[in-house]
Amino acid sequence: MEYNLADLFESVVDVVPDREALLYLDHPGTGAERRLTYAQLDAAANRIAHHLAGAGLKPGEHLGLHLYNGVEYLQTVLGCLKARIVPVNVNYRYVEEELVYLYRDADLAALVFDAEFTDRVAAALPRTEKLRHLVRVGVPERDAPALDCTAFTDAEATASPERGFGARSADDQFIIYTGGTTGMPKGVMWRQEDLFFAGLGGGAPTGEPVRRPEELAERVAAGGDGITFFPTPPLMHGTSTLTSFIGFGFGQRVVLHRKYAPEEVLRTIERERVTSVSLVGDAMLRPLVDALNGPLKGTDLSSLFSVSSSGAIMSETVREQFKALAPHVMLLDNFGSSESGFNGTATDDSGPEKGFRLRVNHRTQVVDPVTYEPVPVGEPGRIAQRGHVPLGYYNDPGKTAETFFRRGDERWVLLGDMATVDEEGVVTVLGRGSQCINTGGEKVYPEEVEQALKAHPDVYDALVAGVPDPKWGNHVAAVVQLRRGAPALDLESVQAHCRSRLAGYKIPRQLVLAPAIQRSPSGKADYRWARAVAAAAGETGTE
């Protein structure tokens, strides 16, 4: 047995087959739910694995998951791992052009998608030559375009629930697509053994890493149940999928909602005695606070042990509001990335005065981005991680060379975050080296939005920057220079123009019209100026 995620999952199934593994609430509040034991989830994953293999998918080929949260998502990921097919997450907010890029860049051979996305899949399909097998979850609308695809229910019904798969390897891959510095997503290639130790905690609920693969199931057999993990963000983001696998590695229960509904999240926590919730910053925590102060006042949160945020920092104000309502709950700001897995957790004294301070794991350092040597105390550098790191970016040797390096016999990844380190080894994050905008946990890259803006016939030039926002952390602001003689634009018309080109979270929420865009003599964008202009316009109420 190796550190292969399918092998590890099956080893847990074999020791706790009748324990509940997954609770899925399709439309929270309606009573529609599915509960699967470990044995039932294993059999369901076997069915989809056999279907995919029978459809001609071979080990090492790539399958896209273009799905909302659901049993089918985790079932398909597990099925892929069993059949040695590489799962690839697809952002369901993407529109046609973005999907074409991702489908092609990832070399998808198969796609499992929700019926709601039939129109987008049909539009992208003619330009994705390698995509040859489609499986659709649910029933499409009557006027949806016709597609040659297999219904997910048929795929399950005609396939075996037994295992019967060949040997697997710790080298089998798992790809997580994440936003790129040019706005286009990049596929992070993980060996499953590396992902197990870097992103799944090495199966270490007590802090002691697993020393051999068989030990994971032994720990589950020796321990009890009673822990319920509730990843509330979309599974299409790597963090939620990895959180689910952490739960499976502990032999515990995972709860899913199809979409985030704050009041129903609280009802589920109370009814199902949830112990651990993961979310993304204020955009998801603030609505819980509002509900607890309003219609859900008095909700029993006594089972809840921790609320963790990844992808965005919980603000001090919202943290304090939640602590007043649930003082026994531990609030954790976790730091990591698709390229590094988990790096560390914010210290108790993190905040506006001292900055975002982290206690990092022993594999994380702050290094000089040129020499790769550790920086002196107090000097800025880039956060890097060694050991169990990805192999690189799929289909992008150039970006791989920029981001991944070797020091001695170890592989390293160089993250985009600038930071300093103090005498005690505590890391203070200074910010992204690029101009990435984090809005509600989603990554937005200015260049991509700027290209969409410049496609408008009345736009001469544009810069895009992130402006602090009490709900989303930052919102996307567009500073636009109009063409000479063009009529004035308003925010609504700009948003309508962008909507067919960009996912919703990338569309500007603020528009500032400027007489000229400030750039350097060489033509490089002055993002500091753009951010200041947008922030000043917001303060004066002009957009």
TORLOTOR-371857 format. One record per atom (N, C-alpha, C): x, y, z. Coordinates in steps of 0.2 Angstrom, whole numbers, plus 5000, padded with zeros to 4 digits. Atoms other than C-alpha are relative to their C-alpha. Layout:
XYZ/...
END
This chain:
500449945000/500050005000/500450065000/499649945000/500650174996/499650065002/500449944998/500150355000/499650024994/500549985005/498750354987/499450015003/500649984997/497150444991/499549954999/500550055001/496050304984/500149945005/499950054995/496950174994/499950025007/500149984994/496950275009/499250005002/500750004999/495050305008/499749935001/500250074999/494750125005/500249965006/499850034994/495750075020/499650035006/500449984995/494650185031/499349974999/500750045001/493050115023/500049935003/499950074997/493649945028/499949995007/500050014993/493749985046/499450035003/500649974998/492150095048/499550004995/500450005006/491050035034/499350035001/500749984998/489350075043/500050075003/500049944997/489950245050/499750054994/500249955005/489050395041/500650044998/499549975003/490250475029/499850074998/500249945004/489250615020/499350015001/500749975000/487650715023/500050054995/500149955005/487050815008/499350035000/500749965000/485650945009/500050044993/500049975007/485150984991/499750075000/500249934999/484051134995/499850015007/500150004993/484251175013/499350035002/500749984998/482551195022/499549974997/500650045003/481551085011/500049935002/500050074997/482050925020/500349954995/499750055005/482850845004/500749995002/499350024997/484450755010/500249934998/499750075001/485550605006/500549995006/499550024996/486550515019/500349944998/499750065003/487850395014/500549985006/499550034996/488950275025/500650004996/499450015004/490750245021/499949954995/500150055004/490250085013/499650024994/500549985006/488850165002/500450054996/499649955004/490050314997/500549964996/499550045004/491350184992/499749974994/500350045005/490150084982/499850054994/500249955005/489450244973/500650024996/499449985003/491250294969/500249954995/499850055004/491650124962/499650004994/500450005006/490150134950/500250054995/499849955004/490650304943/500749984997/499450025003/492450234941/500049954995/500150055005/491950084932/499750034993/500349975006/490850184920/500550044996/499549965004/492250304916/500549954996/499550045003/493450164913/499749964994/500350035006/492150074902/499950054994/500049955006/491950234892/500650024997/499449995004/493750224887/500550055004/499549964996/494550344900/500649965003/499550044998/496250284903/500450045006/499649974994/497450314919/500450064997/499649945002/498250484918/499650054996/500449955004/496850564907/499650045005/500349954996/495950714914/499350014999/500749995000/494150734919/499950075004/500249944997/493350904923/499449995004/500650004996/492150934937/499750075000/500349935001/490951074932/499349995004/500650024995/489751054947/499950055006/500149974994/488951134961/500249955006/499950054995/489151054978/499549945000/500450055000/488450884979/500349935001/499750074999/488650694982/500449984994/499750015006/489050684964/500850024999/499449975000/490550794966/500649965003/499550044997/491450694979/500049934998/500150075003/490850534972/500549994994/499650015006/491650574955/500850015002/499250004998/493350634963/500249945002/499850064998/493450474972/500049954995/500050055005/492950374957/500650014995/499449995004/494350464947/500649975003/499450024996/495650424960/500049925000/500050075000/495050244960/500349974993/499850025007/495250224941/500650034998/499449965002/496850334941/499950054995/500249955004/495950464931/500250075004/499849944996/496550644936/499450055000/500649954999/495150754943/500350074999/499949935001/495150934938/499450055002/500649954998/494051074946/499950054995/500249945005/493151194935/499550055004/500349954997/492551354941/499350014997/500650005003/490651354938/499750074998/500249935002/490551544937/500350024993/499749985006/491551544921/499550004994/500450005006/490751594905/500449974994/499850045006/491051524887/500850014999/499349995001/492751604884/500549975005/499650034994/493451554901/500049935000/500050075000/492851384899/500449964995/499650035006/493551354882/500850005002/499350004998/495251404889/500249955005/499950054995/495151294904/500049934998/500150065003/494451144895/500649984996/499550025005/495851154882/500750005004/499450004996/497251204894/500149945004/500050064996/496851054905/500049944996/500050065004/496750934891/499449955002/500550044998/495050874897/499849954995/500350055004/494550704890/499349995002/500750014998/492950694900/499850065005/500349954996/491750814909/499449975004/500650014996/490450784923/499850075002/500249944999/489350934924/499350005002/500750004998/487750994931/499550034994/500449995005/486251014920/499950084999/500049935000/486151204924/500550034995/499449985004/487751224914/500049984993/500050035007/487151144898/500150054995/499949955005/487051304888/500850014999/499349985000/488851344893/500549954997/499650065002/489551174890/499949994992/500150015007/488751164873/500350054996/499749945004/489451334868/500749994999/499250015000/491251284873/500249944996/499950075003/491151104866/500350004993/499750005007/491551144848/500750024999/499349985000/493251214852/500449965005/499650044996/493751084864/500149934997/499950065004/494350944853/500149945003/499950064996/494950824866/499549975004/500550024996/493450824876/499549954997/500450055004/492550664871/499549965004/500550034996/491450604885/499750045005/500349964996/490150694894/499549965005/500450034995/489150644910/499650065003/500449944997/487650764915/499749985006/500450014993/486950774933/499450044999/500649975000/485150814933/499750014993/500450005006/483850854920/500050084997/499949945002/484151004909/499350034998/500649975002/482851134904/499749984993/500350035007/481651094889/500450034994/499849975006/482451224878/500850005000/499350015000/484251174883/500349974993/499850035006/485351134868/500149925001/499950085000/485550944863/500749995001/499350024999/487150864869/500049925000/499950085000/487750684866/500449995007/499750014993/488050644885/499649945003/500350054996/487650514898/499750035006/500349984994/486450544912/500449975006/499750024994/487350524929/499749945003/500450064997/485950404935/500149944996/499950065004/486250294920/500749975001/499350025000/488150294922/500049955007/500050044994/487850234940/499649935000/500450065000/486450104936/500349944996/499750055005/487450014923/500749985002/499350014998/489150004933/500049965006/499950044994/489749884946/500250045006/499849974994/489849934964/500649985004/499450034997/491349824968/500650044998/499349965001/493149884968/500349974993/499750035006/494149774956/500450044996/499549965004/495449904951/500749985001/499350025000/497249884947/500450045005/499549964995/498749944958/500050074998/500049935001/498850124961/500750025003/499449984998/500350234965/500050075004/500049934997/500850384976/500250054995/499849955005/501450464960/499350024996/500649985004/499650474953/499850075002/500049934999/499150654951/499350025002/500649964998/497850774957/500150074998/499949935003/497650944948/499550045003/500449954998/496951094956/500150074996/499949945004/496651244945/499950065004/500049944996/496951414952/500150064995/499949945005/496951594945/500850014999/499349995002/498551644936/500150085000/499849935000/499551804936/499750044994/500249975006/498951844918/499250005000/500750005000/497151814923/499749934998/500250065002/497051644916/500249955005/499950054994/496951494928/500649954998/499450055001/498451374930/499849945004/500150064997/498351194934/500649975005/499550024995/499351144950/500149935000/499950085000/500050964948/500349985006/499850034994/500150874964/500149924999/500050074999/500750694967/499649995006/500450014994/499550614979/500350005007/499650014994/500850574992/500150075003/499849934998/501350764992/499450035003/500649964998/499550824993/499849975007/500250034993/499150705008/500450035005/499649974995/500550775018/500050085000/500049935000/500450955013/499350035000/500649975000/498650985010/499549975004/500550034996/497750855020/500349985007/499750004993/498850865036/500349935001/499650064998/499650695034/499649955004/500450044995/498150615043/500250015007/499749994993/498750695059/499650045004/500449974996/497350745070/500350025007/499649984994/498550745085/500650034999/499449965002/499950835076/500649954998/499550055002/500950675073/499849974993/500150025007/501150635055/499949924999/500050075002/500750465048/500649974998/499350025002/502350365047/499949944994/500150055005/501650225035/499250004998/500750005003/500050215024/499549975004/500550054997/499250075034/499850035007/500149974994/499350185050/499350045000/500549955000/497950305044/499349965003/500650044998/496550165046/500149975007/499950024993/497350105062/499850055005/500249944996/497050275069/499350015001/500849995001/495250285063/499749945004/500350064997/494950105070/500150015008/499949994993/495650155087/499750065003/500349944998/494850325088/499249995000/500850005000/492950375090/499850044994/500349965005/491750465079/499850065004/500349944997/490750625083/500250064998/499749935003/491750755073/499650014993/500349985006/490750835059/500350064996/499749945004/491650945046/499550034995/500549975005/490551065036/500450064996/499849955004/491451155022/499550034996/500649975003/490251285016/500250044994/499949975007/491151365001/499949944995/500150055005/491051274984/500649955000/499550055001/491951114981/500550014995/499649995006/492651184965/500650045003/499449974997/493851284976/500449945004/499650054997/495251164982/499949995007/500150014993/495051205000/499449965003/500650044998/493351135002/500049934998/499950075001/493750974993/500549975004/499550024996/495350955003/499749995007/500350014994/494350985019/499649945001/500450065000/493150845014/500449945001/499650064999/494550725012/500450005007/499750014993/495350775029/499549975004/500550044996/493650725036/500049934999/500050075002/493650565027/500749965003/499450034997/495450535033/500049995007/500150014993/494950555051/499449955001/500650045000/493450435047/499450035003/500549964997/492250565052/499550024994/500649985004/490650645044/500250074997/500049935003/490650785031/499350024998/500649975002/489150895028/500150054994/500049965006/488750985012/499350034999/500649975003/487451115006/500250014993/499949985007/487251144988/500350074999/499849935000/487451324990/500050035007/499949974993/487851445004/499450045002/500649974998/486251495013/500150015008/499849994993/486751575030/499649975005/500550024995/485151545040/500049925000/500050075000/485151365034/500749965003/499350024998/487051345038/499949995008/500150004993/486551385056/499549955003/500550054998/485051275057/500449934999/499750075000/486151125051/500549995005/499550014994/487551165064/499649985006/500450024994/486151155077/499849935000/500350065001/485251005070/500549945000/499650065001/486750895065/500650005005/499450004995/487950945080/500650014996/499449995004/489251015068/500550025005/499549984996/490951035076/500550054997/499549965004/492051115062/499750034994/500349975006/491451245049/500650044997/499549965003/492651315036/499650054995/500449955004/492151475026/500650044997/499549965004/492951615016/499950075003/499949934997/493251775027/499350035002/500649964998/491951915031/499449984995/500550015005/490951875015/499549955002/500450064998/490351715023/499850005008/500149994993/490551755042/499550055002/500449954998/489651915042/499249995000/500750025000/487951845036/499849955006/500250044994/488051715050/499950045006/500049964994/488351855063/499350044999/500649965001/486851955055/499449955002/500550054999/485751795056/499949985008/500050024993/486251755074/499750065004/500349944996/485751935079/499350024998/500749995003/484151925069/499649945001/500550065000/483051775064/500249945003/499850064997/484151645071/500350015007/499849984993/484451725088/499949945004/500150064995/484751585101/500149944997/499850065003/485351455089/500549965004/499650044995/486151315099/500749984996/499350025003/488051315093/500549975005/499650034995/488651215108/500549954998/499650065003/489351075097/500650034996/499549985004/490351195087/500750025003/499349994997/492251195091/500450054996/499649955004/493051295077/499650024994/500249985007/492651405062/500750034997/499449985003/494151425050/499950034993/500149965007/494351545035/500749984996/499550015005/495451505020/499850044994/500149965006/495651625005/499950075001/500149934998/495251785014/500050005008/499949994993/495551855032/499450025003/500649984996/494151875044/500250075004/499849934997/494152065050/499949995007/500150004992/494352105068/499350025002/500749984998/492652185069/499549944999/500450055001/491752035062/500249945005/499850054995/492751915073/499850025007/500249984994/492352015088/499249995001/500850015000/490452015084/499949925001/500150074999/490551825082/500149975006/499850024993/491451795098/499550025005/500549984995/490151895107/499449955000/500650045000/488851775101/500249925001/499850074999/489851615102/500750005003/499349994997/491351645114/500449935001/499750075000/491751455115/500349984994/499850025006/492151445097/500750034998/499349975003/493951455090/499950024993/500049975007/494151565075/500750004998/499350025003/495651515064/500050044993/499849985007/496351615049/500549964998/499550045002/497251485040/500350034993/499749985006/498551525027/500349954996/499850055004/498951425012/499950024993/500249995007/498751404993/500049944996/500050065004/498451284979/500749974999/499350025002/500351284976/500449975006/499650024994/500851244994/499649965005/500350034995/499451175004/499950045006/500149964994/499351225022/500750035002/499349974998/500751345028/500050025007/500049984993/500151405045/499350045002/500649974998/498851495055/500150075004/499949934997/498651675061/500150005007/499950004993/499251715078/499450045003/500649974997/498051785091/500150085000/499949935000/498851955090/500050034993/500149975007/498551975071/499550055000/500549955000/497652125067/500350074997/499849945004/497752305060/500650035003/499449974997/499152355072/500649974998/499450045001/500352215070/500049974993/500050045006/499752145053/499849935000/500250075001/499351975047/500649955002/499450044997/500551865058/499849935000/500150075001/500751685055/500549965004/499650054997/501451535065/500049954994/500050045006/502051435050/500349935002/499750074999/502551245049/500750004998/499250005000/504351195049/500249994992/499850015007/504351175029/499950074997/500149935003/503951365027/500550055002/499549954999/505251505025/499850064996/500049935004/505351685019/500750004997/499350005004/506751685006/500150064995/499949955005/507551804994/499849974993/500350035007/506651784977/500549994995/499550005005/508251794968/500549945002/499550054998/509551684978/499649945003/500450054996/508151584987/500349985007/499750004993/509151605003/499550035005/500449964995/508251645019/500250075002/499949934999/508051825022/500250015008/499949994993/508751905038/499450035004/500649974996/507551955052/499850074998/500349945001/506452095048/500150024992/499949985007/506952105029/499549964996/500650035004/505552075016/500349954995/499950065005/505551915005/499449974998/500650045003/504451794997/499949945005/500250064996/503551655007/500249944995/499850065004/504251485001/499849945004/500150064996/503851305006/500449944996/499650065002/504951145004/499749935001/500250074999/504750955003/499449984996/500650025003/502950904999/499750064996/500249945004/502651034985/499849974993/500250035007/501851014968/500649994995/499550015006/502750954952/500150064996/500049945004/502351124944/499350014997/500749995003/500951194933/499949964994/500150045006/500151084920/500050054993/500049965006/500551144902/500350075000/499749934999/501551294908/500749995002/499350004997/503451264909/500350065002/499749944999/503851444909/499850025007/500249984993/502751484925/500349955005/499750054995/503351324933/500750025001/499349984999/505151384931/500150065004/500049944996/504751544939/499849995007/500350014993/503851474954/500349945004/499750064996/504651304958/500750004999/499350015001/506451274961/500349955005/499650054995/507751154970/500550045004/499549984996/508851194984/500349945003/499750074998/510051044987/499649954997/500450065002/509050884986/499250015001/500749984999/507350974990/499750044995/500449965005/505951034979/499750065004/500249944997/505351214984/499450034995/500549965003/503851324979/500150075002/500049934998/503951514979/499450034999/500649975000/502351594983/500050074998/500049935003/501751764977/500050055006/500149964994/501651834995/500650025003/499549974997/502851955002/499950005008/500150014993/503251935020/500750025004/499450004995/504551965035/499949955005/500050044994/505051855049/500350035006/499749974994/505451895067/500549955003/499550044996/506651825080/499749935002/500350064998/505351695085/499849964994/500250045006/505051635067/499350024998/500749985002/503351725066/500050044994/500049975007/502951775048/499550055000/500549945002/502051945044/499950004993/500150005008/501251935027/499950084998/500149935002/501452105018/499550014994/500450005006/500452065003/500249974994/499850035006/500451994986/500550044996/499549975004/501852024975/499750034993/500449985006/500652044960/499550055002/500549954999/499152154959/499349965001/500650054999/497952004963/499550045005/500549984996/496252064970/499649945003/500450054997/495451954983/499350035002/500749984999/493551984983/499649945002/500450064998/492551864994/500449945000/499650065001/493951734993/500249984993/499950015007/493951744974/500650044998/499449965002/495551794965/499850034993/500149975006/495351924952/500650044998/499449975002/496751984941/499950064995/500249945004/496652164934/500149994993/499950005007/497352124917/499449974996/500650035004/495952014912/499450045000/500549965000/494652134918/500150064995/499849945004/495552274909/499949984992/500150025007/495552174892/499250004999/500750005001/493652154894/499750075000/500249935000/493452344898/500250034993/499849975006/494452394883/499749974993/500450035005/493352284872/499450054998/500549965001/492052414874/500150064995/499849955006/491952534859/500150075003/499949934998/491952694870/500550015005/499550004995/493352644882/500750014996/499349995003/495152714877/500549965004/499550044996/496152644892/499649995007/500350024993/495752564909/500549975004/499750044995/496552504925/499549985005/500550034995/495752394938/500449995006/499750014994/496152394956/499549975005/500450024995/495552324972/499950055005/500249954995/494652444985/499749965006/500250034994/494352395003/499250005000/500750015000/492552335005/499849975006/500250034993/491652295022/499749934999/500350075000/490752145015/500549954996/499650055004/491952065002/500850015001/499349994999/493652125009/500350054995/499949955005/493952214992/499549994995/500550005006/492852254977/500450024994/499649985006/493452274959/499850074998/500149935002/493552454954/500350014993/499749985007/493852514936/500150074999/499949935002/494652674932/500150004992/500150005007/494152714914/500250074997/499949945004/494752844901/499649994994/500450015005/493452864888/500350034993/499849985007/493752884869/499850074999/500249935002/493753064863/499350014997/500650005003/491953114860/499549955002/500550054997/491152964868/499650025005/500449984995/489652984878/500249975007/499850024993/489852964897/499749935001/500250064998/489752784903/499750005007/500250014993/488852724919/500249935002/499850074997/489252574930/499549954997/500550065002/487652474924/500249984993/499950025007/488152484906/500749964999/499450045000/489952434909/499949935003/500150074997/489352284920/499749964995/500450045005/488152234906/500549984994/499550015005/489652244894/500549945002/499650054997/490752134905/499749935001/500450064997/489452004910/500149954995/499950055005/489651914893/500749975000/499350025001/491551904895/500349985006/499750024994/491851874913/499549975005/500450034995/491251774928/499850065004/500349944996/490151884940/500450035005/499649974994/491351904954/500650044997/499449965003/492651984941/499750074998/500349935003/491452124935/500050055005/499949944996/491852294942/499350025004/500549984996/490752354956/500050085001/500049935000/491352534955/500450024993/499749975006/491752644940/500250075001/499749935000/492852804940/500250024993/499849975007/492952904924/500650055001/499449964999/494652984923/500250044993/499949975006/495253114910/500649974997/499450045003/496853004907/500249955005/499850054995/497552844914/500850015001/499349994998/499252864923/500449944999/499550055001/500652754916/500750025001/499349985000/502552754917/500250014993/499749995007/503552814902/500049944996/499950065004/503752634897/499349974998/500750025001/501852614897/499749955005/500250054994/501752504913/499550035004/500649974996/500152524923/500350025007/499949974993/500252634939/499449985004/500550034996/499152524950/499950045007/500049964993/499552624966/499550064998/500449945002/498752784957/499349984999/500750025001/497252684951/499649985006/500350024994/496952614968/499850065004/500149944996/497052784976/499450044997/500549975003/495952864963/499349975001/500650034999/494652734965/499750015008/500249994993/494652744984/499850075002/500249934999/494552934984/499350014997/500749995003/493052924972/499549975005/500450034996/492252804984/499850045006/500149964994/492452914999/499650064999/500449945002/491653064990/499449984997/500750035002/490252954984/499950014993/500149995007/490652984966/500249934996/499850065003/490752834954/499950014992/
END
